[in-house]
């Protein structure tokens, strides 16, 4: 059995103390991705960027979460 949530961490260019995190978890028969900015050392959430519901697979949830992160970073 896989352990959830699976946390994917992405460094942010020019940010020494902040990371981007996409956390993927099962939600009923689908998957959920939560996208947030966290402190590098403590992993405390600084800003919740959004959630993706109803992804058909773990991979789709991660892809959509990364897309949401990219949209935030480009804005």
N, CA, C and O atoms as CSV, one atom per row, in Angstrom:
chain,resi,resn,atom,element,x,y,z
A,1,UNK,N,N,0.834,-1.186,0.000
A,1,UNK,CA,C,0.000,0.000,0.000
A,1,UNK,C,C,0.884,1.257,0.000
A,1,UNK,O,O,1.850,1.349,0.757
A,2,UNK,N,N,0.542,2.199,-0.843
A,2,UNK,CA,C,1.319,3.426,-0.947
A,2,UNK,C,C,0.925,4.396,0.159
A,2,UNK,O,O,-0.228,4.429,0.588
A,3,UNK,N,N,1.887,5.180,0.612
A,3,UNK,CA,C,1.618,6.159,1.650
A,3,UNK,C,C,1.276,7.505,1.026
A,3,UNK,O,O,1.925,7.945,0.077
A,4,UNK,N,N,0.266,8.144,1.562
A,4,UNK,CA,C,-0.192,9.446,1.086
A,4,UNK,C,C,-0.273,10.391,2.272
A,4,UNK,O,O,-0.428,9.929,3.402
A,5,UNK,N,N,-0.177,11.674,2.063
A,5,UNK,CA,C,-0.014,12.326,0.771
A,5,UNK,C,C,1.412,12.189,0.254
A,5,UNK,O,O,2.367,12.109,1.026
A,6,UNK,N,N,1.531,12.164,-1.055
A,6,UNK,CA,C,2.843,12.208,-1.693
A,6,UNK,C,C,3.166,13.677,-1.935
A,6,UNK,O,O,2.405,14.399,-2.579
A,7,UNK,N,N,4.294,14.099,-1.411
A,7,UNK,CA,C,4.677,15.498,-1.532
A,7,UNK,C,C,5.800,15.656,-2.544
A,7,UNK,O,O,6.845,15.012,-2.448
A,8,UNK,N,N,5.565,16.515,-3.502
A,8,UNK,CA,C,6.549,16.828,-4.538
A,8,UNK,C,C,7.014,18.256,-4.280
A,8,UNK,O,O,6.207,19.184,-4.216
A,9,UNK,N,N,8.316,18.417,-4.134
A,9,UNK,CA,C,8.908,19.702,-3.776
A,9,UNK,C,C,9.672,20.270,-4.976
A,9,UNK,O,O,10.402,19.556,-5.663
A,10,UNK,N,N,9.483,21.568,-5.206
A,10,UNK,CA,C,10.138,22.250,-6.314
A,10,UNK,C,C,10.829,23.508,-5.794
A,10,UNK,O,O,10.183,24.341,-5.157
A,11,UNK,N,N,12.132,23.662,-6.052
A,11,UNK,CA,C,12.807,24.902,-5.657
A,11,UNK,C,C,12.310,26.057,-6.525
A,11,UNK,O,O,11.922,25.866,-7.677
A,12,UNK,N,N,12.330,27.242,-5.955
A,12,UNK,CA,C,11.925,28.435,-6.698
A,12,UNK,C,C,13.146,29.293,-6.962
A,12,UNK,O,O,13.911,29.600,-6.047
A,13,UNK,N,N,13.323,29.672,-8.200
A,13,UNK,CA,C,14.471,30.484,-8.586
A,13,UNK,C,C,14.439,31.814,-7.854
A,13,UNK,O,O,13.423,32.509,-7.853
A,14,UNK,N,N,15.559,32.163,-7.232
A,14,UNK,CA,C,15.665,33.433,-6.528
A,14,UNK,C,C,15.071,33.431,-5.128
A,14,UNK,O,O,15.055,34.469,-4.467
A,15,UNK,N,N,14.587,32.296,-4.669
A,15,UNK,CA,C,13.998,32.190,-3.329
A,15,UNK,C,C,14.791,31.169,-2.519
A,15,UNK,O,O,14.708,29.968,-2.774
A,16,UNK,N,N,15.551,31.644,-1.555
A,16,UNK,CA,C,16.379,30.743,-0.755
A,16,UNK,C,C,15.618,30.057,0.367
A,16,UNK,O,O,16.036,28.998,0.834
A,17,UNK,N,N,14.505,30.640,0.811
A,17,UNK,CA,C,13.812,30.124,1.989
A,17,UNK,C,C,12.405,29.618,1.699
A,17,UNK,O,O,11.687,29.223,2.617
A,18,UNK,N,N,12.008,29.628,0.431
A,18,UNK,CA,C,10.654,29.212,0.061
A,18,UNK,C,C,10.733,28.131,-1.010
A,18,UNK,O,O,11.546,28.207,-1.932
A,19,UNK,N,N,9.872,27.119,-0.872
A,19,UNK,CA,C,9.742,26.047,-1.856
A,19,UNK,C,C,8.294,25.974,-2.317
A,19,UNK,O,O,7.386,26.427,-1.620
A,20,UNK,N,N,8.090,25.405,-3.485
A,20,UNK,CA,C,6.739,25.081,-3.938
A,20,UNK,C,C,6.499,23.604,-3.630
A,20,UNK,O,O,7.401,22.777,-3.759
A,21,UNK,N,N,5.284,23.289,-3.226
A,21,UNK,CA,C,4.939,21.910,-2.878
A,21,UNK,C,C,3.615,21.536,-3.534
A,21,UNK,O,O,2.645,22.293,-3.485
A,22,UNK,N,N,3.591,20.362,-4.144
A,22,UNK,CA,C,2.345,19.784,-4.648
A,22,UNK,C,C,2.152,18.485,-3.877
A,22,UNK,O,O,2.969,17.569,-3.972
A,23,UNK,N,N,1.067,18.410,-3.115
A,23,UNK,CA,C,0.754,17.218,-2.320
A,23,UNK,C,C,-0.408,16.487,-2.978
A,23,UNK,O,O,-1.475,17.066,-3.183
A,24,UNK,N,N,-0.200,15.215,-3.309
A,24,UNK,CA,C,-1.209,14.408,-4.005
A,24,UNK,C,C,-1.739,13.342,-3.055
A,24,UNK,O,O,-0.971,12.644,-2.394
A,25,UNK,N,N,-3.067,13.227,-2.996
A,25,UNK,CA,C,-3.733,12.253,-2.123
A,25,UNK,C,C,-4.931,11.660,-2.847
A,25,UNK,O,O,-5.516,12.308,-3.715
A,26,UNK,N,N,-5.305,10.420,-2.493
A,26,UNK,CA,C,-6.545,9.868,-3.035
A,26,UNK,C,C,-7.745,10.573,-2.408
A,26,UNK,O,O,-7.702,10.983,-1.248
A,27,UNK,N,N,-8.805,10.708,-3.182
A,27,UNK,CA,C,-10.045,11.321,-2.714
A,27,UNK,C,C,-11.191,10.507,-3.297
A,27,UNK,O,O,-11.544,10.661,-4.466
A,28,UNK,N,N,-11.765,9.645,-2.475
A,28,UNK,CA,C,-12.763,8.676,-2.931
A,28,UNK,C,C,-12.148,7.838,-4.047
A,28,UNK,O,O,-11.148,7.161,-3.811
A,29,UNK,N,N,-12.703,7.860,-5.236
A,29,UNK,CA,C,-12.147,7.070,-6.341
A,29,UNK,C,C,-11.329,7.921,-7.312
A,29,UNK,O,O,-11.018,7.483,-8.420
A,30,UNK,N,N,-10.981,9.145,-6.887
A,30,UNK,CA,C,-10.201,10.076,-7.714
A,30,UNK,C,C,-8.974,10.513,-6.922
A,30,UNK,O,O,-8.642,9.916,-5.898
A,31,UNK,N,N,-8.301,11.564,-7.403
A,31,UNK,CA,C,-7.135,12.094,-6.707
A,31,UNK,C,C,-7.256,13.605,-6.532
A,31,UNK,O,O,-7.907,14.292,-7.320
A,32,UNK,N,N,-6.615,14.099,-5.483
A,32,UNK,CA,C,-6.600,15.502,-5.114
A,32,UNK,C,C,-5.155,15.986,-5.122
A,32,UNK,O,O,-4.253,15.266,-4.693
A,33,UNK,N,N,-4.936,17.200,-5.607
A,33,UNK,CA,C,-3.614,17.829,-5.516
A,33,UNK,C,C,-3.780,19.177,-4.829
A,33,UNK,O,O,-4.626,19.982,-5.221
A,34,UNK,N,N,-2.974,19.419,-3.810
A,34,UNK,CA,C,-2.959,20.714,-3.135
A,34,UNK,C,C,-1.629,21.388,-3.445
A,34,UNK,O,O,-0.566,20.784,-3.304
A,35,UNK,N,N,-1.701,22.639,-3.865
A,35,UNK,CA,C,-0.521,23.377,-4.303
A,35,UNK,C,C,-0.289,24.524,-3.330
A,35,UNK,O,O,-1.191,25.315,-3.056
A,36,UNK,N,N,0.938,24.602,-2.811
A,36,UNK,CA,C,1.221,25.640,-1.825
A,36,UNK,C,C,2.688,26.054,-1.845
A,36,UNK,O,O,3.550,25.346,-2.366
A,37,UNK,N,N,2.940,27.213,-1.268
A,37,UNK,CA,C,4.294,27.678,-1.016
A,37,UNK,C,C,4.583,27.390,0.443
A,37,UNK,O,O,3.749,27.659,1.307
A,38,UNK,N,N,5.771,26.837,0.728
A,38,UNK,CA,C,6.125,26.450,2.094
A,38,UNK,C,C,7.510,26.988,2.451
A,38,UNK,O,O,8.334,27.259,1.577
A,39,UNK,N,N,7.747,27.136,3.763
A,39,UNK,CA,C,9.074,27.507,4.227
A,39,UNK,C,C,10.008,26.328,4.022
A,39,UNK,O,O,9.627,25.179,4.246
A,40,UNK,N,N,11.215,26.611,3.601
A,40,UNK,CA,C,12.182,25.556,3.276
A,40,UNK,C,C,12.513,24.690,4.487
A,40,UNK,O,O,12.518,23.464,4.375
A,41,UNK,N,N,12.785,25.285,5.620
A,41,UNK,CA,C,13.227,24.524,6.790
A,41,UNK,C,C,12.086,23.807,7.498
A,41,UNK,O,O,12.186,22.612,7.776
A,42,UNK,N,N,11.010,24.516,7.791
A,42,UNK,CA,C,9.941,23.948,8.619
A,42,UNK,C,C,8.816,23.307,7.804
A,42,UNK,O,O,8.014,22.546,8.344
A,43,UNK,N,N,8.758,23.612,6.515
A,43,UNK,CA,C,7.678,23.174,5.628
A,43,UNK,C,C,6.317,23.737,6.043
A,43,UNK,O,O,5.274,23.212,5.653
A,44,UNK,N,N,6.338,24.803,6.833
A,44,UNK,CA,C,5.108,25.494,7.205
A,44,UNK,C,C,4.540,26.166,5.959
A,44,UNK,O,O,5.272,26.758,5.166
A,45,UNK,N,N,3.224,26.064,5.804
A,45,UNK,CA,C,2.566,26.644,4.634
A,45,UNK,C,C,2.557,28.169,4.751
A,45,UNK,O,O,2.095,28.737,5.741
A,46,UNK,N,N,3.079,28.803,3.719
A,46,UNK,CA,C,3.083,30.262,3.637
A,46,UNK,C,C,1.841,30.735,2.892
A,46,UNK,O,O,1.170,31.679,3.309
A,47,UNK,N,N,1.547,30.059,1.777
A,47,UNK,CA,C,0.391,30.445,0.961
A,47,UNK,C,C,-0.161,29.218,0.246
A,47,UNK,O,O,0.576,28.483,-0.411
A,48,UNK,N,N,-1.458,29.010,0.381
A,48,UNK,CA,C,-2.139,27.938,-0.350
A,48,UNK,C,C,-2.557,28.512,-1.698
A,48,UNK,O,O,-3.307,29.487,-1.758
A,49,UNK,N,N,-2.070,27.905,-2.780
A,49,UNK,CA,C,-2.336,28.437,-4.115
A,49,UNK,C,C,-3.598,27.867,-4.744
A,49,UNK,O,O,-4.195,28.491,-5.621
A,50,UNK,N,N,-4.006,26.680,-4.295
A,50,UNK,CA,C,-5.221,26.095,-4.838
A,50,UNK,C,C,-5.217,24.590,-4.733
A,50,UNK,O,O,-4.222,23.970,-4.359
A,51,UNK,N,N,-6.367,24.012,-5.076
A,51,UNK,CA,C,-6.531,22.561,-5.037
A,51,UNK,C,C,-7.108,22.079,-6.355
A,51,UNK,O,O,-7.890,22.775,-7.003
A,52,UNK,N,N,-6.713,20.886,-6.737
A,52,UNK,CA,C,-7.234,20.221,-7.925
A,52,UNK,C,C,-8.032,19.019,-7.431
A,52,UNK,O,O,-7.498,18.163,-6.726
A,53,UNK,N,N,-9.293,18.953,-7.796
A,53,UNK,CA,C,-10.148,17.832,-7.418
A,53,UNK,C,C,-10.485,17.023,-8.668
A,53,UNK,O,O,-10.373,17.519,-9.789
A,54,UNK,N,N,-10.888,15.804,-8.467
A,54,UNK,CA,C,-11.416,14.954,-9.554
A,54,UNK,C,C,-10.414,14.544,-10.605
A,54,UNK,O,O,-10.804,14.263,-11.738
A,55,UNK,N,N,-9.136,14.499,-10.275
A,55,UNK,CA,C,-8.158,13.965,-11.227
A,55,UNK,C,C,-8.342,12.451,-11.296
A,55,UNK,O,O,-8.574,11.807,-10.273
A,56,UNK,N,N,-8.240,11.893,-12.469
A,56,UNK,CA,C,-8.479,10.468,-12.674
A,56,UNK,C,C,-7.347,9.591,-12.158
A,56,UNK,O,O,-7.561,8.422,-11.835
A,57,UNK,N,N,-6.133,10.155,-12.080
A,57,UNK,CA,C,-4.982,9.366,-11.642
A,57,UNK,C,C,-4.045,10.251,-10.828
A,57,UNK,O,O,-4.163,11.476,-10.830
A,58,UNK,N,N,-3.127,9.614,-10.144
A,58,UNK,CA,C,-2.118,10.344,-9.382
A,58,UNK,C,C,-1.293,11.224,-10.312
A,58,UNK,O,O,-0.992,12.370,-9.980
A,59,UNK,N,N,-0.931,10.695,-11.468
A,59,UNK,CA,C,-0.130,11.444,-12.440
A,59,UNK,C,C,-0.882,12.661,-12.953
A,59,UNK,O,O,-0.296,13.733,-13.103
A,60,UNK,N,N,-2.175,12.506,-13.223
A,60,UNK,CA,C,-2.978,13.632,-13.698
A,60,UNK,C,C,-3.082,14.704,-12.619
A,60,UNK,O,O,-3.011,15.894,-12.924
A,61,UNK,N,N,-3.249,14.302,-11.374
A,61,UNK,CA,C,-3.312,15.262,-10.268
A,61,UNK,C,C,-2.011,16.048,-10.173
A,61,UNK,O,O,-2.026,17.269,-10.010
A,62,UNK,N,N,-0.885,15.347,-10.274
A,62,UNK,CA,C,0.420,16.011,-10.219
A,62,UNK,C,C,0.585,16.960,-11.401
A,62,UNK,O,O,1.019,18.097,-11.216
A,63,UNK,N,N,0.252,16.521,-12.597
A,63,UNK,CA,C,0.369,17.377,-13.789
A,63,UNK,C,C,-0.468,18.643,-13.647
A,63,UNK,O,O,0.002,19.739,-13.953
A,64,UNK,N,N,-1.700,18.493,-13.187
A,64,UNK,CA,C,-2.576,19.654,-13.034
A,64,UNK,C,C,-2.085,20.571,-11.916
A,64,UNK,O,O,-2.201,21.793,-12.020
A,65,UNK,N,N,-1.539,19.989,-10.849
A,65,UNK,CA,C,-0.975,20.783,-9.768
A,65,UNK,C,C,0.223,21.600,-10.232
A,65,UNK,O,O,0.345,22.777,-9.893
A,66,UNK,N,N,1.101,20.981,-11.002
A,66,UNK,CA,C,2.268,21.685,-11.536
A,66,UNK,C,C,1.820,22.789,-12.501
A,66,UNK,O,O,2.414,23.867,-12.534
A,67,UNK,N,N,0.791,22.520,-13.270
A,67,UNK,CA,C,0.254,23.536,-14.180
A,67,UNK,C,C,-0.287,24.733,-13.403
A,67,UNK,O,O,-0.057,25.879,-13.788
A,68,UNK,N,N,-0.999,24.472,-12.320
A,68,UNK,CA,C,-1.518,25.544,-11.472
A,68,UNK,C,C,-0.374,26.358,-10.875
A,68,UNK,O,O,-0.445,27.586,-10.816
A,69,UNK,N,N,0.667,25.682,-10.439
A,69,UNK,CA,C,1.856,26.345,-9.902
A,69,UNK,C,C,2.492,27.239,-10.970
A,69,UNK,O,O,2.839,28.388,-10.696
A,70,UNK,N,N,2.643,26.714,-12.177
A,70,UNK,CA,C,3.223,27.492,-13.274
A,70,UNK,C,C,2.414,28.738,-13.582
A,70,UNK,O,O,2.975,29.805,-13.835
A,71,UNK,N,N,1.098,28.603,-13.560
A,71,UNK,CA,C,0.225,29.754,-13.795
A,71,UNK,C,C,0.437,30.821,-12.725
A,71,UNK,O,O,0.495,32.012,-13.029
A,72,UNK,N,N,0.553,30.386,-11.467
A,72,UNK,CA,C,0.797,31.328,-10.372
A,72,UNK,C,C,2.150,32.018,-10.545
A,72,UNK,O,O,2.243,33.235,-10.381
A,73,UNK,N,N,3.179,31.276,-10.868
A,73,UNK,CA,C,4.522,31.838,-10.980
A,73,UNK,C,C,4.636,32.808,-12.160
A,73,UNK,O,O,5.432,33.744,-12.107
A,74,UNK,N,N,3.866,32.601,-13.205
A,74,UNK,CA,C,3.913,33.488,-14.376
A,74,UNK,C,C,3.083,34.767,-14.177
A,74,UNK,O,O,3.218,35.727,-14.936
A,75,UNK,N,N,2.232,34.766,-13.158
A,75,UNK,CA,C,1.347,35.947,-12.967
A,75,UNK,C,C,2.031,37.063,-12.205
A,75,UNK,O,O,1.426,38.108,-11.967
